[in-house]
Amino acid sequence: IIVSGICAILYTVTGGIRSVMKTDVLQFIVLFGAISGGVILAVSMNSEGVQGIFKDALAGGLLQPIAPFDPRFFSFDPFIRITFWSGLAGVFVAFSARYGADQVVVQRYFTARSLKESIQGFWLNTILVVVSLLLLVFLGLALYSWSIQTGTAGKGIPPLKQMALLFSAMPAGMFGLITAGIAAATMSSVDSGVNSCSAVWFCDIRKTVGNTNHQGRLFGLVLGVLTTGMAVLFIPLLGSHASLFAMMNKIINGVGAPLLAMLLSGMFLKNTNEEGVVLGGFLGLCFSLGSVVFIHNLALHYYAFVNFFLTALLIVAFSRLHKGSDFQSYKQYGFKFGLNRT
């Protein structure tokens, strides 16, 4: 954590968004290469190849609800961890927030030379994300198949230990490549977050005009150090049985869903004003973070769905309360800004 954090902070503070994007390209190549290399080696190590991997996954129930069919998959019960409906609603909200409202991603759109180039980059990103996720899923199935063939499945060996055993059986250097891929993904998240927060602070909050390079670098340095320090302090407190995947999904969805509600309310809801967005968005964010802490049995993806609609309702309610405000419509302000930007 410390090494990845220091590296990401240094090149982000030094080069800004240009440095972030150039290193992200290289980091993606390393990450994608590690995933692809792991899949190729896992298939070659299986005596039956791809067919054997899917055969073991099917026998172990890893392909549910595809076969054998699990009727709970289409259940409307909000407390089942993952269903078709929770995944459809939650993933739609979460990805819409990430690719439509999150400054970490949106900052890349504004670096494009034209709208056409920005759209092309978006679709290329979408295709590569889907391919990468499918490869990761297949790598997980290959890991399970390997544990079946080697007899380590069902013996109480933790998944990370099984993964270590798998890597130890691979050719020299493969474990280093996978580790480099993980480090690349980590730095890609840190650098984007630090740069986007710095941009928001100086361009939207302080509205500073003039030379802010020195201040921006200092702000990014402090923010990066705080972020890395928090990770070093709090990650060990999670314990060995905590699900980092579930926790991060709840937190990211808890913050992203209110942000998406604020953006869409300004685009599509009439009479939305500044007070309604600020108050409704703030209370929606508080509720979202509270739901992460106090609501434990809700389906994983419903956190984003519920937080989005609650924040939208709060924005509408507070906008109506402040209907006589002197501020112009938030929707009109958004369109005016868009026209000026164009």
Disulfide bonds with the S-S distance in Angstrom:
none
